[in-house]
Amino acid sequence: MILNVSGRCDIVAFYSEWFINRYREGYVDVRNPFYNSQVSRIFFKDVDLIVFCTKNPIPIIKYLREIKIPIIFQITLTSYKSDIEPNVVDKNKVIDAIKEISDILGIDNVYVRYDPIFISDKYSVNYHVKAFDRMCKLLNGYIKHIIVSFMDDYKNVRNHKDVLNYNEMTLSDYEIIGENFAFSAKENNITVQTCAEERNLIEYGFIKEDCVSRSLAFKMTNIKNFKIWKARNNKCCNCVEMVDIGVYNVCSHLCRYCYANYDEKKVCSLMKEHDVNSSLLIGHLKNSDVVKVRKA
């Protein structure tokens, strides 16, 4: 089993203490986001790989040496300011954290995500080109791979259309990004790919790969039979299946493009239900819950 921590919220940034408590306890409970009374119990002895996804890896660094399961980090590092990412920690601190994690886990286990990209008058194509180049130079020797994606039409994106003020991307925009990103990455000993995009930019030097591919999962675990994540509604995605232990609408980064916060009014109230000692990320088990052990 591969644990995704997490695509539904930033557990690392806001709930690292809870996560390490669950790891020490030996199991974590996950409420089904679509069937509220169904709870999966996952024992860490059944976990082959942990994929940490975060915008702020700083809180979990002090615990990393304690975790004996193989780890991959996917750290999102963008160039947006507080109008777009209101509560994301200073990006220079994130860069320092990436370097520290690379030293702890090794360069092969740390990936940076520059996503999502959108174009506006403020965040122009040239703005992204310069920001990406600077990031590559700062991380040269600490990462080998960057994953890029473009903003999708999520509910939260539509809700913040006036703030994002984005323009439709043109063929010229893709060409400039493709050529310049590939050049900057190569100059700094880094490969770059898109994530689940029809426009994969391989004609400009991007590699064709999945974010967590079967080959990467095998390299990390020596297990060959991981299933492809067919439950995802994206024909361009061939990542292996992962089990997400997060909860929607509990991330106070409040990024204006986020798919996981689709009801920002719920965020504060739900976060108040977090108990660092609970087996669930939000709230507690109820007598009516049906708890089943999940092993795959």
C-alpha positions as a printed NumPy array, in Angstrom:
array([[  0.   ,   0.   ,   0.   ],
       [  1.153,   3.534,  -0.817],
       [ -0.034,   6.255,   1.548],
       [ -0.784,   9.704,   0.131],
       [ -0.253,  12.342,   2.832],
       [ -2.193,  14.079,   1.317],
       [ -3.948,  15.259,  -1.814],
       [ -7.039,  16.339,   0.127],
       [ -5.27 ,  18.725,   2.484],
       [ -1.786,  19.703,   3.634],
       [ -1.301,  17.313,   6.546],
       [  2.431,  18.024,   6.697],
       [  1.961,  21.782,   7.057],
       [ -0.849,  21.755,   9.628],
       [ -1.13 ,  18.295,  11.177],
       [  2.375,  16.824,  11.419],
       [  2.089,  16.217,  15.163],
       [ -1.124,  14.268,  14.59 ],
       [  0.522,  12.228,  11.843],
       [  3.515,  11.229,  13.947],
       [  1.164,  10.322,  16.82 ],
       [ -0.682,   7.982,  14.447],
       [  2.601,   6.521,  13.203],
       [  3.729,   5.837,  16.779],
       [  0.338,   4.318,  17.599],
       [  0.658,   2.065,  14.568],
       [ -2.539,   2.89 ,  12.689],
       [ -4.643,   5.695,  11.261],
       [ -8.388,   5.905,  10.609],
       [ -9.715,   7.551,   7.444],
       [-13.329,   8.555,   6.97 ],
       [-14.726,   8.004,   3.48 ],
       [-15.377,  11.496,   2.062],
       [-18.467,  10.278,   0.194],
       [-19.94 ,   7.794,   2.719],
       [-19.509,   9.413,   6.104],
       [-20.081,   6.36 ,   8.293],
       [-17.499,   4.24 ,   6.464],
       [-14.035,   4.343,   8.027],
       [-10.892,   2.611,   6.802],
       [ -8.305,   1.57 ,   9.378],
       [ -4.786,   1.46 ,   7.999],
       [ -1.964,  -0.147,   9.919],
       [  1.452,   1.283,   9.159],
       [  2.886,  -2.242,   9.041],
       [  0.899,  -2.63 ,   5.796],
       [  2.286,   0.585,   4.259],
       [  5.087,   0.129,   1.73 ],
       [  5.681,   3.789,   0.808],
       [  4.627,   7.219,   2.061],
       [  4.216,  10.087,  -0.403],
       [  4.212,  13.412,   1.44 ],
       [  2.602,  16.236,  -0.574],
       [  2.965,  19.703,   0.933],
       [  3.585,  23.409,   0.473],
       [  5.367,  23.597,   3.817],
       [  7.514,  20.627,   4.824],
       [  9.093,  22.382,   7.805],
       [  6.88 ,  20.921,  10.596],
       [  7.668,  17.291,   9.811],
       [ 11.437,  17.556,   9.351],
       [ 12.152,  16.844,  13.019],
       [ 10.255,  13.541,  12.748],
       [ 11.678,  12.188,   9.483],
       [ 14.467,  10.073,  10.957],
       [ 11.875,   8.327,  13.14 ],
       [  9.857,   7.058,  10.178],
       [ 11.168,   3.694,   8.966],
       [  8.911,   3.408,   5.895],
       [ 10.341,   4.605,   2.527],
       [  9.411,   8.24 ,   1.824],
       [  8.957,  10.377,  -1.267],
       [  8.42 ,  14.116,  -0.868],
       [  6.509,  16.172,  -3.426],
       [  6.875,  19.79 ,  -2.353],
       [  4.888,  22.452,  -4.156],
       [  6.92 ,  25.604,  -4.651],
       [  5.38 ,  28.375,  -6.72 ],
       [  6.161,  32.036,  -7.281],
       [  2.747,  33.432,  -6.326],
       [  2.332,  36.032,  -3.61 ],
       [ -0.214,  36.349,  -0.811],
       [ -3.011,  37.504,  -3.109],
       [ -3.055,  33.973,  -4.519],
       [ -1.583,  31.958,  -1.632],
       [ -2.671,  33.913,   1.472],
       [ -1.159,  31.728,   4.193],
       [  1.734,  29.888,   2.575],
       [  5.018,  30.199,   4.465],
       [  7.858,  32.323,   3.05 ],
       [  9.207,  30.557,  -0.051],
       [ 12.836,  31.075,   0.974],
       [ 12.123,  29.045,   4.112],
       [ 10.595,  26.317,   1.949],
       [ 13.737,  26.239,  -0.204],
       [ 15.891,  25.874,   2.91 ],
       [ 13.618,  23.04 ,   4.071],
       [ 13.891,  21.27 ,   0.711],
       [ 17.666,  21.339,   1.026],
       [ 17.495,  19.914,   4.541],
       [ 15.114,  17.132,   3.507],
       [ 17.349,  16.292,   0.558],
       [ 20.266,  15.896,   2.948],
       [ 18.187,  13.604,   5.194],
       [ 16.399,  11.434,   2.608],
       [ 18.668,  11.76 ,  -0.407],
       [ 18.306,  13.756,  -3.601],
       [ 16.373,  10.997,  -5.399],
       [ 13.494,  11.118,  -2.915],
       [ 12.648,  14.829,  -3.129],
       [ 10.535,  16.245,  -5.968],
       [  9.436,  19.845,  -6.458],
       [  6.091,  20.7  ,  -8.016],
       [  5.803,  24.031,  -9.787],
       [  2.049,  23.998, -10.099],
       [ -0.45 ,  25.079, -10.997],
       [  0.643,  27.603, -13.606],
       [ -1.798,  30.262, -14.678],
       [ -1.141,  33.412, -16.681],
       [ -2.365,  36.893, -15.778],
       [ -1.195,  40.466, -16.207],
       [  0.602,  40.2  , -12.857],
       [  1.862,  36.633, -13.258],
       [  2.91 ,  36.787, -16.879],
       [  4.726,  34.129, -18.884],
       [  7.995,  36.004, -18.423],
       [  7.347,  36.222, -14.673],
       [  7.07 ,  32.424, -14.51 ],
       [ 10.156,  31.939, -16.696],
       [ 12.281,  34.092, -14.389],
       [ 10.86 ,  32.534, -11.207],
       [ 11.392,  28.997, -12.488],
       [ 14.955,  29.733, -13.512],
       [ 15.763,  31.215, -10.094],
       [ 14.234,  28.194,  -8.36 ],
       [ 16.299,  25.775, -10.444],
       [ 19.495,  27.647,  -9.635],
       [ 18.738,  27.688,  -5.897],
       [ 17.941,  23.953,  -5.831],
       [ 20.763,  22.741,  -8.061],
       [ 22.344,  19.791,  -6.272],
       [ 19.379,  19.218,  -3.953],
       [ 16.713,  17.916,  -6.351],
       [ 16.783,  16.056,  -9.643],
       [ 13.218,  16.496, -10.819],
       [ 10.466,  19.106, -11.121],
       [  6.804,  18.441, -11.947],
       [  4.753,  21.125, -13.71 ],
       [  1.021,  21.445, -14.256],
       [ -1.44 ,  24.059, -15.44 ],
       [ -4.466,  25.387, -13.586],
       [ -7.741,  23.506, -14.075],
       [-11.27 ,  24.828, -13.953],
       [-12.153,  23.827, -10.392],
       [-15.04 ,  25.286,  -8.403],
       [-12.61 ,  27.242,  -6.241],
       [-10.976,  28.697,  -9.341],
       [-14.338,  29.953, -10.556],
       [-15.114,  31.352,  -7.109],
       [-11.9  ,  33.377,  -7.193],
       [-11.912,  34.341, -10.832],
       [-11.734,  38.048, -10.008],
       [ -8.691,  37.526,  -7.781],
       [ -6.895,  35.173, -10.144],
       [ -7.753,  37.358, -13.129],
       [ -6.298,  34.694, -15.378],
       [ -5.998,  34.664, -19.154],
       [ -6.478,  31.699, -21.443],
       [ -3.094,  30.234, -22.29 ],
       [ -2.038,  30.535, -25.928],
       [  0.16 ,  28.323, -28.077],
       [  2.865,  30.942, -27.66 ],
       [  2.568,  30.741, -23.846],
       [  3.079,  26.97 , -23.912],
       [  6.01 ,  27.328, -26.278],
       [  7.772,  29.947, -24.131],
       [  7.222,  27.914, -20.966],
       [  8.261,  24.675, -22.62 ],
       [ 11.491,  25.993, -24.118],
       [ 12.587,  28.085, -21.159],
       [ 11.641,  25.663, -18.385],
       [ 13.414,  22.813, -20.169],
       [ 16.519,  24.95 , -20.646],
       [ 16.628,  26.155, -17.011],
       [ 16.13 ,  22.633, -15.691],
       [ 18.824,  21.14 , -17.908],
       [ 21.292,  23.9  , -16.994],
       [ 20.845,  22.941, -13.342],
       [ 20.989,  19.152, -13.704],
       [ 17.237,  18.726, -13.267],
       [ 14.626,  16.954, -15.391],
       [ 11.156,  18.427, -15.819],
       [  7.796,  16.892, -16.727],
       [  4.148,  17.838, -16.779],
       [  1.545,  16.208, -14.535],
       [ -1.5  ,  14.617, -16.203],
       [ -1.572,  17.188, -19.019],
       [ -2.524,  16.626, -22.642],
       [  0.044,  19.299, -23.456],
       [  2.984,  17.372, -22.041],
       [  5.598,  19.67 , -23.661],
       [  7.904,  16.782, -24.551],
       [  8.667,  18.516, -27.856],
       [ 10.561,  21.138, -25.847],
       [ 12.626,  18.72 , -23.772],
       [ 10.211,  17.728, -20.994],
       [ 10.366,  14.035, -20.117],
       [  7.249,  11.854, -20.349],
       [  6.627,  10.346, -16.917],
       [  4.005,  10.   , -14.2  ],
       [  4.31 ,  11.627, -10.791],
       [  4.391,   8.304,  -8.932],
       [  4.966,   5.73 , -11.639],
       [  5.181,   1.975, -11.339],
       [  8.919,   2.166, -11.965],
       [  9.38 ,   4.701,  -9.149],
       [  7.188,   2.658,  -6.782],
       [  9.233,  -0.454,  -7.602],
       [ 12.486,   1.431,  -7.042],
       [ 11.278,   2.543,  -3.611],
       [  9.627,  -0.706,  -2.471],
       [ 10.852,  -3.558,  -4.694],
       [  7.17 ,  -4.377,  -5.313],
       [  6.002,  -4.74 ,  -8.923],
       [  2.251,  -5.236,  -8.741],
       [  0.935,  -1.801,  -7.754],
       [ -2.286,  -0.975,  -9.61 ],
       [ -2.618,   2.041, -11.864],
       [ -4.912,   4.677, -10.361],
       [ -7.834,   4.179, -12.739],
       [-10.321,   5.667, -10.278],
       [ -9.005,   9.109, -11.182],
       [-10.942,  10.795, -13.972],
       [ -7.912,  11.842, -15.975],
       [ -6.924,   9.792, -18.994],
       [ -3.462,  11.384, -18.951],
       [ -2.675,  10.084, -15.444],
       [ -1.054,   6.683, -15.033],
       [  0.177,   7.033, -11.469],
       [ -0.008,   4.05 ,  -9.17 ],
       [ -2.934,   3.774,  -6.786],
       [ -2.456,   5.54 ,  -3.462],
       [ -4.571,   5.72 ,  -0.317],
       [ -5.254,   9.296,   0.753],
       [ -5.608,   9.865,   4.496],
       [ -6.621,  13.525,   4.266],
       [ -9.9  ,  15.433,   4.541],
       [-11.288,  18.051,   2.178],
       [-11.829,  21.657,   3.331],
       [ -9.346,  21.603,   6.236],
       [ -6.351,  23.449,   4.77 ],
       [ -5.875,  27.043,   5.883],
       [ -3.377,  27.903,   3.165],
       [ -6.544,  28.981,   1.295],
       [ -4.846,  29.053,  -2.091],
       [ -7.227,  30.631,  -4.576],
       [ -6.783,  27.873,  -7.18 ],
       [ -7.095,  24.874,  -4.832],
       [ -9.313,  21.901,  -5.73 ],
       [ -9.312,  20.474,  -2.178],
       [-10.9  ,  23.509,  -0.509],
       [-14.126,  23.684,  -2.443],
       [-16.027,  25.274,   0.473],
       [-13.766,  27.756,   2.255],
       [-16.515,  28.65 ,   4.733],
       [-16.101,  25.187,   6.256],
       [-12.339,  25.368,   6.728],
       [-12.179,  27.16 ,  10.08 ],
       [-15.069,  25.211,  11.619],
       [-13.717,  21.842,  10.491],
       [-10.187,  22.616,  11.64 ],
       [-11.583,  23.295,  15.126],
       [-12.708,  19.647,  15.213],
       [ -9.124,  18.434,  14.879],
       [ -7.782,  16.571,  17.9  ],
       [ -4.088,  15.733,  17.769],
       [ -4.797,  12.563,  19.764],
       [ -7.723,  11.31 ,  17.66 ],
       [ -7.303,   8.392,  15.272],
       [ -9.13 ,  10.511,  12.669],
       [ -7.718,  13.73 ,  11.247],
       [-10.982,  15.554,  11.926],
       [-13.322,  14.59 ,  14.742],
       [-13.591,  11.236,  16.493],
       [-15.058,   7.839,  15.795],
       [-18.803,   7.499,  16.347],
       [-20.767,   4.484,  17.546],
       [-22.504,   4.401,  14.15 ],
       [-19.227,   4.187,  12.202],
       [-18.333,   0.99 ,  10.375],
       [-14.576,   0.488,  10.69 ],
       [-12.864,  -1.895,   8.291],
       [ -9.163,  -2.678,   8.03 ],
       [ -7.716,  -1.716,   4.656],
       [ -4.593,  -3.495,   3.393],
       [ -4.458,  -2.329,  -0.225]])
